[in-house]
Amino acid sequence: MEKSNNILLMKFGMNNFLREMIGGVRNGRPVLVEDMEEYIDPAIDPILLKQAFKTEGGIKQMRLGDSNVDYDDNFRFFMTTKMPNPHYLPEVCIKVTLINFTVTFSGLEEQLLGDVVIQEKPEIEQKRDEIVVSMDTDQKTLKNIENMILKLLSESTEEQILDEDTLITVLENSKKTSKEINERIA
């Protein structure tokens, strides 16, 4: 994608890292930082935060290191890692967009099976969608019943719980409903 734009390949820790980065920002060359670890050099924070500004003369610039650098709108910045499951600090996560291209065998198998079912037997896929919607509705019903029971218990005194049939009726109805929902789920 960016190969035709003469992409600049770099790694954190290179001797001339910041100088090369400044060159990419100034000349509008895309930059790819490869093999990242969980640590990101704070020197590139202005790039991650997109802190470009216009000078009085109308020139777009960005402060990198100790100097202001002209900023070309064609500049693009990418970072990749070979780590299977990296855990970045929250400060990093709010500055970047993380995309996980990892494909697991079981996930791929499930996705392909779904595609085959849609092509071969669309009625089965439609039935599955209906079941998923039904299960969601049943879960909401169970939650509403639970909330109603808790509300009745919290608002009632000990004598009211023993004397009134309201709570007992609600509990019996919820037991029946819960049994029906569990049978549907099974």
C-alpha positions in Angstrom: 0.0 0.0 0.0 2.7 2.5 1.0 5.6 0.8 -0.9 5.1 3.1 -3.8 5.4 6.1 -1.5 8.9 5.0 -0.4 8.0 3.8 3.1 10.7 4.2 5.7 11.2 1.0 7.8 12.6 1.7 11.3 12.9 0.1 14.8 13.0 1.7 18.2 16.5 2.0 19.5 18.1 2.8 16.1 21.0 5.3 16.4 19.3 7.8 14.1 15.7 7.0 15.0 14.5 10.6 15.8 16.4 12.1 12.8 14.8 9.6 10.4 11.4 10.2 11.9 11.8 14.0 11.5 12.8 13.3 7.9 9.6 11.3 7.3 7.4 14.0 8.9 9.1 16.8 6.9 9.0 15.0 3.6 5.7 13.3 3.9 7.1 9.8 3.7 5.2 7.0 5.5 7.1 5.5 8.4 6.7 1.9 9.7 8.2 1.1 13.1 8.7 -2.7 13.2 9.1 -5.2 16.1 7.7 -2.9 18.8 7.8 -4.1 22.4 5.4 -2.8 25.0 7.5 0.3 25.5 7.0 3.3 23.1 9.5 6.0 22.9 7.9 9.2 24.4 9.8 11.3 21.7 7.0 10.3 19.2 4.1 11.4 21.4 3.5 14.5 19.3 3.0 12.2 16.3 0.7 9.8 18.2 -1.3 12.7 19.6 -1.3 14.5 16.2 -0.1 17.7 17.7 0.5 19.6 14.4 0.0 23.3 14.6 0.2 26.2 12.1 2.7 29.0 12.5 2.0 32.7 12.0 3.1 32.2 8.4 0.5 29.4 7.9 3.1 26.6 7.8 2.0 23.4 9.5 4.6 22.2 12.0 5.1 19.7 14.8 7.5 19.8 17.7 9.7 16.8 17.7 12.6 16.6 20.1 14.0 20.1 20.6 12.9 21.6 17.4 9.8 22.5 15.4 9.6 20.5 12.1 7.6 21.3 9.0 4.7 18.8 8.8 3.6 17.3 5.5 0.0 16.1 5.3 1.1 13.0 3.3 3.0 11.7 6.4 1.6 8.4 7.7 2.8 6.5 10.8 2.4 2.7 11.4 3.8 0.4 14.2 3.8 -3.4 14.2 4.7 -6.0 16.8 5.4 -9.7 16.6 4.2 -10.2 20.2 1.2 -12.5 20.2 -0.7 -10.7 22.9 0.9 -7.4 23.9 -0.4 -5.4 26.9 0.1 -1.7 26.4 -0.4 0.8 29.1 -3.6 2.8 29.0 -1.7 5.9 28.2 -0.5 4.2 24.9 -4.0 2.8 24.1 -5.6 6.2 24.1 -3.1 7.5 21.6 -3.3 4.7 19.0 -5.7 2.5 17.2 -4.9 -1.2 17.9 -5.7 -3.8 15.3 -5.2 -7.4 16.0 -4.6 -9.5 12.9 -4.2 -12.7 14.8 -6.3 -15.5 13.4 -7.0 -18.6 15.5 -7.9 -21.9 13.9 -11.1 -22.3 15.9 -12.2 -18.7 15.1 -11.5 -19.2 11.4 -13.3 -22.6 11.4 -16.4 -21.1 13.0 -16.5 -18.2 10.6 -16.1 -20.5 7.6 -18.8 -22.8 8.9 -21.2 -19.9 9.3 -20.5 -18.8 5.7 -21.1 -22.4 4.4 -24.4 -22.6 6.4 -25.5 -19.3 5.0 -24.9 -20.5 1.4 -26.2 -24.0 1.8 -29.0 -23.7 4.3 -30.1 -20.1 4.9 -33.1 -21.3 6.8 -30.8 -22.8 9.5 -28.9 -19.6 9.8 -32.2 -17.7 10.1 -33.3 -20.2 12.8 -30.0 -19.6 14.6 -30.5 -15.8 14.5 -34.0 -16.3 16.0 -32.6 -18.5 18.8 -30.0 -15.8 19.6 -32.6 -13.1 19.8 -34.9 -15.4 21.9 -32.0 -16.2 24.3 -31.3 -12.5 24.7 -35.0 -11.8 25.4 -35.1 -14.6 27.9 -32.0 -13.3 29.7 -33.6 -9.8 29.9 -36.8 -11.5 31.3 -34.8 -13.3 34.0 -33.0 -10.1 34.9 -36.4 -8.2 35.2 -37.8 -11.0 37.4 -34.7 -10.9 39.6 -34.9 -7.1 40.0 -38.6 -7.3 40.8 -38.0 -9.9 43.5 -35.2 -7.9 45.0 -37.3 -4.7 44.9 -40.2 -6.5 46.7 -37.9 -7.9 49.3 -36.2 -4.6 50.0 -39.5 -2.7 50.3 -41.2 -5.3 52.5 -40.9 -5.7 56.2 -40.5 -9.1 57.9 -44.2 -9.3 58.8 -45.3 -8.3 55.3 -43.1 -11.0 53.7 -44.7 -13.6 56.0 -48.3 -12.3 55.8 -48.7 -11.3 52.2 -49.0 -13.7 49.3 -47.7 -11.2 46.7 -44.1 -12.1 47.2 -44.8 -15.8 47.3 -46.9 -15.5 44.1 -44.1 -13.6 42.4 -41.6 -16.2 43.4 -43.7 -19.1 42.2 -44.3 -17.3 38.8 -40.6 -16.6 38.5 -39.8 -20.2 39.2 -42.1 -21.4 36.4 -40.8 -18.8 34.0 -37.2 -19.6 34.9 -37.8 -23.3 34.3 -39.4 -22.6 30.9 -36.5 -20.4 29.9 -33.9 -23.0 31.0 -35.7 -25.7 29.0 -35.7 -23.4 25.9 -32.0 -22.7 26.4 -31.3 -26.4 26.7 
